[in-house]
Amino acid sequence: MRIKLIIIFLIGLSLISQAQNNPNNTPLLNGNNNQRNHLLIPNITGFITLTGDFHTHTVFSDGEVWPTVRVQEAWEEGIDIIAITDHIEYRPHKTYLQGDHNTSFDIAQIEAKKKNILLIKGSEITRGMPPGHLNALFINDANLLDKTDWKDALNEASQQNALLIWNHPGWRVQQPDSTKLFDIHKELIANKRISGIEVANYTEWYPIALDWCITNHLAVFANSDIHEPIQQVFDRSVTHRPMTLVFVRENSLDGVKEAITSARTIAWFDKQLAGPTDLLAKLVKASIKVGIPFYRTGNEETDVKYFEITNKSDFYFEFFNDSKTNGAPQKFSLQPRKSIIVKVFKNERTLKCTLTNIHTGMNQNLTIDLLKR
């Protein structure tokens, strides 16, 4: 009897094995496409450069994805920091979802730890203009921000030592005719209640907001404000989401908070960079390598010399030659991870250029001398 049972057991194992190797049920794809893109962004002297998106939404407000998806998207794109900032006042899906204002963070944080993503706990305080929409970052309890009076909400954020970021100041729904500072914003800035402003949001950017940041020593932000799956708006094969470059002393949440408080950020969006002159100059210097001059004929008596200029980053650079007499093209560009050769007259010692896609103010661009670096 025991032998019969053993035979039946072995036959069963054989059938299971055949079912698992059924040639009529063969997977079409083998392997895993879950891969992270590594952005080529240099550090600058004394600091580590991190990338962040400080304004995202999930189904726990008016977003369309689960919180862990936001973490996965950021990891795949090569982003180091994200903040999930679901609206306090606007939750159209709450009939179908259980959970409070902290739930999206609670769900996402386990995945963020797995992916080594710095996840900031935040919420968006969503009011009419003024004051408009403000993100409260580095909060402890989002539920306590649920106040009838927006001033009480901002006071609670301050009690939690949060940083307030003014979102999309030029959003046409709230400022259809102009982008301006209201008196309440001036007061909040003067009292150091606002730590930064979005100069770029989603598919828009607001040059005047850059001036406000520079004048008031505020952190400059570019954020996605994404509600949809990220690939529906930003095709990574062509472009990237707006993101903020943060120059930290240490790779930690405390390091990020200190950098924002110190206004060590740059906005990166649509092949453009915007921020303080000193940070942009250091970033460009770390990104571009200019080779020693050479002569194509090997004869130094020729009238022109050549330089190979290499872009060691994922940034895009557009140059306008400020001199009309140095022999270099009036306009030229440098693609990410590429090199070009530029010629100048033999006796030229400078090649002063304006970087037309790198903004230091509303009507100002970074200027550098490529031959004096």
C-alpha positions in Angstrom: 0.0 0.0 0.0 2.9 2.4 0.9 4.5 1.7 -2.5 1.3 2.6 -4.3 1.0 5.9 -2.4 4.6 6.8 -3.3 3.9 6.0 -6.9 0.8 8.2 -6.9 2.8 11.0 -5.2 5.5 10.8 -7.8 2.9 10.9 -10.6 1.4 14.0 -9.1 4.8 15.8 -8.9 5.3 14.9 -12.6 2.0 16.4 -13.6 2.7 19.6 -11.7 6.1 19.8 -13.3 4.5 19.4 -16.7 2.0 22.1 -16.0 4.7 24.5 -14.9 6.6 23.8 -18.1 3.5 23.9 -20.3 4.7 24.9 -23.8 1.3 26.4 -24.4 1.8 28.9 -21.6 5.2 30.4 -22.4 6.1 33.9 -21.1 6.8 36.4 -23.9 9.1 38.5 -21.9 12.0 37.4 -19.7 13.9 39.6 -17.4 13.1 42.8 -15.6 12.8 46.3 -17.1 12.9 47.9 -13.6 16.0 50.0 -14.0 17.2 53.3 -12.7 18.5 56.1 -14.9 21.6 57.7 -13.5 21.6 61.4 -14.1 25.1 62.8 -14.8 25.1 65.9 -12.6 28.4 67.1 -11.0 29.0 68.0 -7.4 30.3 71.5 -6.7 33.1 72.3 -4.2 32.0 71.6 -0.7 28.6 70.1 -1.5 26.8 67.0 -2.9 24.3 67.7 -5.7 21.0 66.0 -5.2 17.9 66.1 -7.4 14.4 66.5 -6.1 10.8 66.9 -6.9 9.1 68.7 -4.0 5.5 68.8 -5.3 3.7 65.5 -6.2 0.2 64.1 -5.7 -1.4 60.7 -5.2 -5.0 59.3 -5.1 -5.1 60.5 -1.5 -5.9 64.0 -2.9 -6.6 64.6 -6.6 -3.7 62.5 -8.1 -4.2 59.4 -10.2 -1.6 57.0 -8.8 -0.9 55.1 -5.6 1.8 56.6 -3.3 4.3 53.8 -4.0 4.1 54.6 -7.7 5.5 58.1 -7.1 8.5 56.5 -5.4 9.0 54.1 -8.2 8.8 56.8 -10.9 11.3 58.9 -9.0 13.7 56.0 -8.6 13.5 55.1 -12.3 14.2 58.7 -13.4 17.2 59.1 -11.1 15.7 61.5 -8.6 17.1 61.4 -5.1 14.4 63.3 -3.1 10.6 63.5 -3.4 7.9 65.1 -1.4 4.3 63.8 -1.6 2.2 66.9 -1.0 -1.4 65.9 -1.2 -4.0 68.6 -0.7 -5.4 69.2 2.7 -8.6 70.8 1.5 -9.2 68.9 -1.7 -9.7 65.1 -1.7 -12.1 64.1 -4.4 -11.5 60.4 -3.9 -12.1 60.3 -0.2 -15.5 58.6 -0.6 -13.6 55.5 -2.0 -10.5 55.6 0.1 -9.9 55.1 3.8 -7.1 57.1 5.4 -6.2 60.5 6.7 -3.9 63.2 5.5 -0.8 61.2 6.6 -1.8 58.0 4.8 0.0 58.7 1.5 3.3 59.3 3.3 2.8 56.2 5.5 2.3 54.0 2.5 5.2 55.4 0.5 7.9 55.5 3.1 8.6 51.8 3.1 9.1 51.8 -0.6 11.2 54.9 -0.4 13.5 53.2 2.1 13.8 50.2 -0.2 14.8 52.4 -3.1 17.1 54.7 -1.0 14.9 57.7 -1.9 14.7 60.6 0.6 11.0 61.0 1.2 9.8 64.3 2.7 6.6 64.4 4.6 4.5 67.3 3.2 1.1 68.6 2.4 -0.3 71.3 0.2 -2.3 74.0 1.9 -4.8 74.9 -0.9 -6.5 78.3 -0.7 -7.6 81.1 -3.0 -5.3 83.9 -3.9 -3.9 85.3 -1.7 -2.2 83.4 -0.3 -2.7 80.7 -3.0 -1.2 77.2 -2.7 1.7 76.6 -0.3 3.5 73.3 0.3 4.4 72.6 3.9 7.5 70.4 3.9 9.1 68.4 6.7 5.9 68.3 8.7 5.2 65.9 11.6 1.4 65.5 11.3 -0.6 66.6 8.3 -3.9 66.2 10.0 -3.2 69.2 12.3 -2.9 71.4 9.2 -6.6 70.9 8.5 -7.8 74.3 9.7 -10.7 76.5 8.6 -8.5 79.7 8.6 -5.5 79.5 6.4 -3.5 81.6 8.9 -4.1 78.9 11.5 -2.9 76.3 9.0 0.3 78.2 8.4 0.8 78.8 12.1 0.5 75.0 12.7 3.1 74.4 10.0 5.4 76.8 11.8 4.8 75.0 15.1 5.9 71.8 13.3 9.1 73.6 12.1 8.0 73.0 8.5 9.3 74.9 5.5 6.7 76.7 3.4 7.1 76.9 -0.4 4.9 79.1 -2.5 3.6 77.0 -5.4 3.0 78.1 -9.0 2.7 81.9 -8.3 1.9 82.6 -12.0 -0.8 79.9 -12.3 -3.4 81.5 -14.6 -6.4 80.1 -12.6 -5.3 82.4 -9.7 -3.4 85.1 -11.5 -4.8 85.3 -15.0 -3.5 88.8 -16.0 -0.2 89.1 -14.1 2.2 87.5 -11.7 2.7 89.6 -8.6 3.6 89.5 -5.0 0.6 90.2 -2.8 1.0 92.1 0.5 0.5 88.8 2.4 3.4 87.2 0.6 5.6 90.2 1.3 4.7 89.9 4.9 5.4 86.2 5.0 8.7 86.6 3.3 9.7 89.5 5.6 8.9 87.4 8.6 10.9 84.4 7.1 7.8 82.3 6.9 8.3 81.4 3.2 11.5 79.5 2.4 11.2 79.2 -1.3 9.1 79.8 -4.5 8.5 77.6 -7.5 9.9 79.4 -10.5 8.8 76.4 -12.7 5.8 74.2 -12.2 4.5 71.4 -14.5 4.9 72.9 -18.0 5.2 76.6 -17.0 7.9 78.9 -15.7 7.7 82.3 -14.1 10.8 84.5 -14.7 9.6 87.2 -12.3 9.5 84.7 -9.5 13.2 84.1 -10.0 13.9 87.8 -9.2 11.8 87.5 -6.0 13.9 84.5 -4.9 17.2 86.2 -5.6 16.2 89.5 -4.0 14.9 87.8 -0.8 17.5 85.0 -0.6 14.8 82.3 -1.1 15.3 78.8 -2.4 14.5 78.4 -6.1 12.3 75.4 -7.0 11.2 73.6 -10.2 8.7 70.9 -9.4 6.4 68.7 -11.4 3.1 69.1 -9.5 2.4 65.8 -11.1 -1.1 64.3 -10.8 -1.0 61.8 -13.7 1.4 58.9 -14.2 4.6 60.8 -14.9 5.2 59.3 -18.3 1.9 60.7 -19.6 3.3 64.2 -19.3 7.1 63.9 -19.5 8.6 61.4 -22.0 12.0 60.6 -20.5 13.3 59.7 -24.0 12.9 63.4 -24.9 12.9 65.4 -21.7 12.6 65.2 -17.9 10.2 66.5 -15.3 11.0 69.8 -13.7 13.3 69.2 -10.8 15.3 71.0 -8.2 19.0 70.7 -7.7 19.9 70.8 -4.0 23.4 71.3 -2.8 23.7 69.5 0.5 26.5 69.1 3.0 25.2 65.6 3.8 22.9 63.2 2.0 20.1 63.2 4.5 16.7 64.8 5.2 18.4 67.2 7.6 21.0 68.0 4.9 18.2 68.8 2.4 16.3 71.0 4.9 19.5 72.9 5.7 20.3 73.5 2.0 16.8 74.8 1.4 16.9 77.1 4.4 20.2 78.4 3.0 18.8 78.9 -0.5 21.3 76.5 -2.1 19.0 75.3 -4.9 18.8 75.6 -8.7 15.7 75.0 -10.9 16.2 72.6 -13.8 13.5 72.5 -16.4 13.0 72.2 -20.2 16.8 72.4 -21.0 17.0 75.5 -18.8 18.6 76.3 -15.4 17.7 79.1 -13.1 19.1 80.3 -9.8 21.7 82.3 -8.0 24.7 83.4 -10.0 27.4 81.9 -7.7 25.8 78.4 -7.7 25.2 78.4 -11.5 28.8 79.5 -12.2 30.1 76.7 -10.0 27.8 74.2 -11.6 28.8 75.2 -15.1 32.5 75.1 -14.2 32.1 71.6 -12.9 30.1 70.5 -16.0 32.3 71.9 -18.8 35.9 71.0 -19.7 37.9 73.1 -22.1 40.9 71.4 -23.6 44.3 72.9 -24.3 44.5 74.8 -27.7 45.6 72.9 -30.7 46.3 73.7 -34.4 44.7 71.4 -37.0 47.6 71.7 -39.4 50.1 71.2 -36.7 51.5 74.6 -37.6 51.3 77.2 -34.8 51.9 80.0 -37.3 48.3 79.6 -38.6 45.8 82.4 -37.8 43.4 80.3 -35.7 43.6 77.9 -32.8 41.0 75.3 -31.8 39.6 74.2 -28.5 37.6 71.0 -27.7 34.8 71.8 -25.3 33.3 68.8 -23.5 30.0 68.6 -21.6 30.5 66.2 -18.6 26.8 66.5 -17.5 23.2 66.0 -18.6 22.7 69.7 -18.9 22.2 71.6 -22.2 24.1 74.8 -22.9 23.3 77.5 -25.4 26.2 80.1 -25.9 26.0 83.6 -27.4 29.5 84.9 -28.2 29.7 88.4 -26.8 32.5 89.4 -29.1 32.2 89.8 -32.8 35.9 89.8 -33.5 37.4 86.7 -31.8 36.7 84.4 -34.7 34.3 82.1 -32.8 30.7 81.5 -34.0 28.2 84.0 -32.7 25.9 81.2 -31.5 26.7 77.6 -30.6 25.4 74.9 -28.3 26.7 72.0 -26.3 24.5 68.9 -25.9 24.6 66.7 -22.8 27.6 64.3 -22.7 29.0 65.6 -26.0 32.0 67.6 -27.2 32.4 70.3 -29.8 35.4 72.1 -31.3 35.4 75.9 -31.4 38.0 78.0 -33.2 39.2 81.5 -32.2 41.9 83.7 -33.6 45.3 82.8 -32.5 46.0 85.8 -30.3 42.7 85.7 -28.5 43.0 85.0 -24.8 39.3 85.2 -23.9 36.0 83.7 -25.2 33.3 85.6 -23.2 29.8 84.1 -23.7 26.3 84.5 -22.4 24.5 81.3 -21.6 21.1 82.2 -22.9 19.3 79.2 -21.3 20.8 79.8 -17.9 18.9 82.4 -15.9 20.2 84.5 -13.0 17.3 86.8 -13.0 14.1 87.7 -15.0 16.1 89.4 -17.7 19.6 88.2 -16.8 21.7 85.3 -17.9 25.0 83.8 -16.8 28.1 85.0 -18.5 31.4 83.1 -18.5 34.8 83.2 -20.2 35.4 79.7 -21.6 39.1 80.3 -21.9 39.6 81.5 -18.4 38.4 78.8 -16.1 
